[in-house]
Amino acid sequence: MTSPPWSSEDAALVARVASQLVDCSPLGIAFSGGVDSSVLAALAARTLGTEQVLAIIGVSPSLAKDERIQAHEVARFIGVEVVEVATHEGDREAYRRNGPDRCFHCKDELFTRISDEVIAAHDLRAVAYGENADDAKQLDRPGARAATAHRVLRPLAEAGLTKAAVRRIAHGLELPCADKPASPCLASRIPHFQEVDPGKLRQIEQAEASLRGLGFGDLRVRHHGDVARIELAGEDLERAVTLPLRGLIQAAMTAAGFRFATVDLAGIQSGAFTMPLVASRRG
């Protein structure tokens, strides 16, 4: 297979990832179709062969339907088989309670289902997920604790691939998700200590799908009861509050079950609910 024209630095990073995977065949990858897990899957396929890599998608109400479809499309592009596992994090009281450790309970459920339903059925030697080196430095990493507990590998982080490096390598591989914005699960739109339930997740999914239909890309709809707090990329803020688009946004939020819609002037805020709580505990 011909190597893309990476820089010497990126070629070295790719080689580091490959060196961690050579003894991991067959390998299962917790797969979302986002850039991190897709780069991991593509590099694993190059190293081990497509038939030795299995993309595992966890399916629950917190996964938007269009995200599920796109994940299958990316896996098909890479050439790896996909298996879906139904996850039931919503049955866990600690997950529904929606504390700052919510991601732990979600990832723990996913990795438990993979252990119980997938590893033996597909004779997997190892399971990995797409944590990168920047993720590994973050203060809020409950999902990483679940990965450690289940002995899930993190080759991108171990090889030192930052978010920027992952993007560059994704472009080199010509992955269709190379420019895809980060897309945390739908539950991340609900403020901590407000219960996660399927009705709220459906509202958020419908509202965000409507905004994408209106031409917005990177976005979040935060669920504040009757209020939909919309976070958009900076360049989209002005047009979002200009007629006629302003009226269409209001109508879309009403159709999703919200009474009020507000556009947050701060724009996209990654970790908007979690980071203040983590910082206060460490302050």
PyMOL commands that set and color helices and strands:
alter all, ss='L'
color gray80, all
select helices_A, chain A and resi 8-21+35-48+50-52+65-78+89-91+93-97+102-117+135-137+142-149+155-159+163-172+186-189+198-213+234-240+245-255+274-282
alter helices_A, ss='H'
color red, helices_A
select strands_A, chain A and resi 27-30+53-59+81-86+126-128+219-224+227-232+260-263
alter strands_A, ss='S'
color yellow, strands_A
deselect
rebuild
show_as cartoon
